[in-house]
C-alpha cells in the first residue's frame, strides 16, 4: 500500500465529514484512511460509522480517551502504507495536497515532503510557509535549514521507514515540535511542494487561546530535544541549530502564547522562567549565526523583561 492517512478524532462531530471528503477528493490510489475515535463524548462515533459505510478506504478504530499523541502513535503501528500523513479531524486539505506530496516523495525518494499551511480564522486567513522553498538534498542542507523549519506534522508526508524509532511524546501539548526535531537528524532528503494545501482551522477554545499550565510543555519539550541530541551524541554537530531553536521557542513562541492568555501576573512569571532557562542552557546564544538570518533575530538577541512587556501589550489582543 502506498499511503496511510491517520486522522485522530476527538469531539469532531461537526467537522469530520468535511475532513474525510477533502481527503478522498485527492486523486490518489492504493491508500487507507485510519479514523481513530479517541473517546469522544459527542456523536463522533455515529458519524464515523456513516463515513465507513460510504468509503471503502476507511478504517474506524474506537478507543478510550488517550490523547492526540497516543492516537497518532497507534496509527503508525496500524498503518500499512509506505508513506504516512497525519490530518486532524477538524481540519481539511486541498484536493492536490496528498497527490502532490506523494508524487514528489516517490519520484525523488524523499524521506519527508512538506507544503504550506493556510491558518483559517473566523474572519481572515494567514499563510504559513514550510520554512524553505527548495528541496533539501543532503543532511547538511537539512541541518542548515533547521533554524526556520515549520515543525508541524499535519502538512507533511513521511516515509514510514524513517519513523521506526520515533514516536510522538504522549501527555504533552506542542508534541509536533519535539517529534519533528528528533526526526530531522535521521532524514536524508526533504522535499517541498509549492502550495498552501493544509487548512488549519483556528477555533475558540483551542490550546492557542486557552491558558493552562500545560503551556509550559513547550519548554519541557525543548529541554527534551536538547537531551535527545546529547544522548545521541548529536549536540556538538547541531549545536548552533539547537541553540537557536531553543531560544526561538522560549523567547518568541512561548512568550507570544503566554501573552494571549491575558494574565499579566502569569506572564511575568513565565518571562522570568524562560530567561533563567536560556541562561542555564545557552548563555552565549547572542553569538549564534542564525540570528543574522532570521526575521526574529534582532528581537531574540535583545530580548529582556522590558521587551517582553511590550509583546504583552501588543499581542494579548491579537488573534494570530
DATARA-V429335 format. One record per residue. N is the residue number from 1. D_LAST is the distance of its C-alpha to the last C-alpha in Angstrom with 1 decimal. Layout:
N_D_LAST / N_D_LAST
//
This chain:
1_38.5 / 2_35.9 / 3_32.6 / 4_31.3 / 5_27.9 / 6_26.9 / 7_24.9 / 8_24.1 / 9_24.4 / 10_23.7 / 11_23.7 / 12_22.5 / 13_25.3 / 14_23.4 / 15_21.6 / 16_24.0 / 17_26.4 / 18_23.8 / 19_22.7 / 20_26.4 / 21_27.2 / 22_24.6 / 23_26.3 / 24_29.8 / 25_29.1 / 26_29.0 / 27_32.4 / 28_33.3 / 29_36.4 / 30_37.6 / 31_34.5 / 32_33.6 / 33_30.7 / 34_30.7 / 35_29.1 / 36_29.2 / 37_28.9 / 38_27.9 / 39_29.8 / 40_27.8 / 41_28.9 / 42_28.3 / 43_30.2 / 44_28.4 / 45_31.8 / 46_33.6 / 47_31.1 / 48_31.4 / 49_35.1 / 50_34.9 / 51_32.8 / 52_35.3 / 53_38.2 / 54_36.5 / 55_35.7 / 56_38.2 / 57_35.6 / 58_33.9 / 59_34.8 / 60_33.7 / 61_33.8 / 62_33.8 / 63_33.3 / 64_32.7 / 65_29.2 / 66_28.6 / 67_24.9 / 68_22.8 / 69_24.4 / 70_27.9 / 71_27.3 / 72_26.2 / 73_29.2 / 74_31.5 / 75_30.4 / 76_31.2 / 77_34.6 / 78_35.3 / 79_34.1 / 80_37.0 / 81_35.1 / 82_35.4 / 83_31.7 / 84_28.8 / 85_25.4 / 86_23.0 / 87_21.1 / 88_19.4 / 89_21.2 / 90_18.4 / 91_17.1 / 92_19.1 / 93_20.2 / 94_21.7 / 95_25.5 / 96_26.0 / 97_23.8 / 98_26.4 / 99_29.4 / 100_27.9 / 101_26.9 / 102_30.3 / 103_32.4 / 104_30.9 / 105_31.5 / 106_35.0 / 107_36.1 / 108_34.9 / 109_35.4 / 110_31.9 / 111_31.0 / 112_27.4 / 113_25.7 / 114_22.0 / 115_19.9 / 116_16.4 / 117_13.6 / 118_12.1 / 119_8.8 / 120_9.8 / 121_8.2 / 122_10.9 / 123_11.2 / 124_9.7 / 125_9.3 / 126_8.0 / 127_11.0 / 128_11.4 / 129_15.0 / 130_17.2 / 131_17.9 / 132_21.2 / 133_23.1 / 134_26.6 / 135_28.3 / 136_29.0 / 137_32.7 / 138_33.7 / 139_32.7 / 140_32.8 / 141_30.3 / 142_28.0 / 143_28.4 / 144_27.5 / 145_24.2 / 146_23.1 / 147_21.3 / 148_18.6 / 149_18.7 / 150_15.7 / 151_17.2 / 152_16.4 / 153_19.5 / 154_18.5 / 155_18.6 / 156_21.9 / 157_25.6 / 158_27.8 / 159_31.6 / 160_32.7 / 161_35.3 / 162_32.8 / 163_31.5 / 164_35.0 / 165_34.3 / 166_30.5 / 167_28.8 / 168_25.5 / 169_25.8 / 170_26.3 / 171_25.2 / 172_22.1 / 173_18.3 / 174_16.6 / 175_20.0 / 176_18.8 / 177_18.6 / 178_22.1 / 179_23.5 / 180_22.5 / 181_23.7 / 182_26.9 / 183_27.4 / 184_27.0 / 185_30.4 / 186_32.3 / 187_31.0 / 188_33.3 / 189_31.5 / 190_27.8 / 191_27.3 / 192_24.5 / 193_24.4 / 194_22.9 / 195_20.5 / 196_17.1 / 197_18.9 / 198_16.8 / 199_14.7 / 200_12.3 / 201_11.6 / 202_8.9 / 203_11.2 / 204_11.9 / 205_13.9 / 206_12.4 / 207_12.7 / 208_9.1 / 209_9.8 / 210_13.6 / 211_15.5 / 212_18.3 / 213_20.5 / 214_19.7 / 215_16.6 / 216_19.5 / 217_20.3 / 218_18.0 / 219_20.6 / 220_23.4 / 221_22.3 / 222_22.4 / 223_25.8 / 224_26.8 / 225_26.0 / 226_28.2 / 227_30.9 / 228_30.9 / 229_31.4 / 230_34.1 / 231_35.9 / 232_35.9 / 233_37.2 / 234_34.2 / 235_32.8 / 236_35.1 / 237_34.4 / 238_30.6 / 239_30.5 / 240_28.5 / 241_25.9 / 242_25.5 / 243_25.7 / 244_22.8 / 245_20.7 / 246_21.6 / 247_20.6 / 248_17.4 / 249_16.2 / 250_17.7 / 251_16.9 / 252_13.4 / 253_11.7 / 254_13.7 / 255_13.5 / 256_9.8 / 257_9.8 / 258_12.9 / 259_11.7 / 260_9.4 / 261_12.7 / 262_14.3 / 263_17.6 / 264_19.0 / 265_22.0 / 266_20.3 / 267_17.9 / 268_21.1 / 269_22.7 / 270_20.0 / 271_20.2 / 272_23.9 / 273_23.9 / 274_21.9 / 275_23.9 / 276_27.0 / 277_25.9 / 278_25.3 / 279_28.7 / 280_30.4 / 281_29.3 / 282_28.7 / 283_30.3 / 284_30.9 / 285_27.4 / 286_27.4 / 287_30.0 / 288_27.8 / 289_28.1 / 290_24.6 / 291_23.2 / 292_24.8 / 293_23.2 / 294_19.6 / 295_17.2 / 296_16.3 / 297_20.1 / 298_20.9 / 299_18.3 / 300_19.5 / 301_23.1 / 302_23.1 / 303_20.8 / 304_22.5 / 305_22.2 / 306_22.1 / 307_19.2 / 308_17.4 / 309_18.2 / 310_16.6 / 311_13.3 / 312_13.7 / 313_14.4 / 314_11.7 / 315_8.6 / 316_10.1 / 317_9.3 / 318_5.8 / 319_3.8 / 320_0.0
//
